[in-house]
Amino acid sequence: MRMINIFLCIGTLIFLSACVKEEVHTVEWFKVHEEERRAEIQKCNTYPELLLEPNCKNAKTAHTALKDERLKEIQARKLIN
């Protein structure tokens, strides 16, 4: 009986931990939070099965958007000079 209770407790803990969802952040949030963006992209590159998850998509989209913005700034400076 005691072993059954232990297995039930362990099973319940595993089930509950699987139900905990990671908070989904927006592209704008990732654009502002550089450290978290880099960490998320690193995690996504390490675990390809996560690439379709919202946070992976949003972090990568934010990264691309920031690169595009920087490129436009550089091009605008070249036009001015």
C-alpha positions in Angstrom: 0.0 0.0 0.0 2.8 2.4 0.9 4.5 1.8 -2.5 1.3 2.5 -4.3 1.0 5.9 -2.6 4.6 6.7 -3.4 4.0 5.9 -7.1 0.8 7.9 -7.1 2.6 10.9 -5.7 5.5 10.6 -8.2 3.0 10.2 -11.0 1.0 13.2 -9.9 4.2 15.4 -9.7 5.3 14.4 -13.1 1.9 15.1 -14.6 1.7 18.5 -12.9 5.2 19.5 -14.0 4.3 18.6 -17.6 1.2 20.9 -17.4 3.2 24.0 -16.4 3.4 26.2 -19.5 6.1 28.7 -20.2 4.9 32.3 -20.4 4.7 33.4 -24.0 6.4 36.7 -24.7 5.7 39.0 -27.7 8.2 40.0 -30.4 8.2 43.5 -28.8 9.1 42.1 -25.4 12.0 40.1 -26.9 13.2 43.2 -28.7 13.5 45.0 -25.4 14.9 42.1 -23.3 18.2 41.3 -25.1 19.5 38.7 -22.5 16.3 36.7 -22.6 16.1 36.9 -26.4 19.6 35.5 -26.7 18.9 32.8 -24.1 15.7 31.8 -25.9 17.4 31.6 -29.3 20.2 29.5 -27.8 17.6 27.2 -26.3 15.8 26.9 -29.6 19.0 26.2 -31.5 20.0 23.5 -28.9 16.5 21.8 -29.0 15.2 22.0 -32.6 11.9 20.5 -31.5 11.1 23.9 -29.9 11.5 25.9 -33.1 7.7 25.9 -33.7 7.0 27.1 -30.1 5.7 30.7 -29.9 8.7 32.0 -27.8 11.2 30.6 -30.3 9.3 32.2 -33.2 8.9 35.5 -31.4 12.6 35.6 -30.2 13.9 34.9 -33.7 11.5 37.4 -35.3 12.6 40.0 -32.8 16.3 39.2 -33.6 15.6 39.6 -37.3 13.6 42.8 -36.9 16.4 44.4 -34.8 19.0 43.4 -37.4 16.9 44.9 -40.1 16.5 48.1 -38.1 20.2 48.4 -37.6 20.9 47.8 -41.3 18.5 50.5 -42.2 20.2 52.9 -39.8 23.6 52.1 -41.3 22.2 52.6 -44.8 20.6 55.9 -43.8 23.9 57.2 -42.4 25.7 56.3 -45.6 23.2 58.3 -47.6 23.6 61.3 -45.3 27.4 61.3 -45.5 
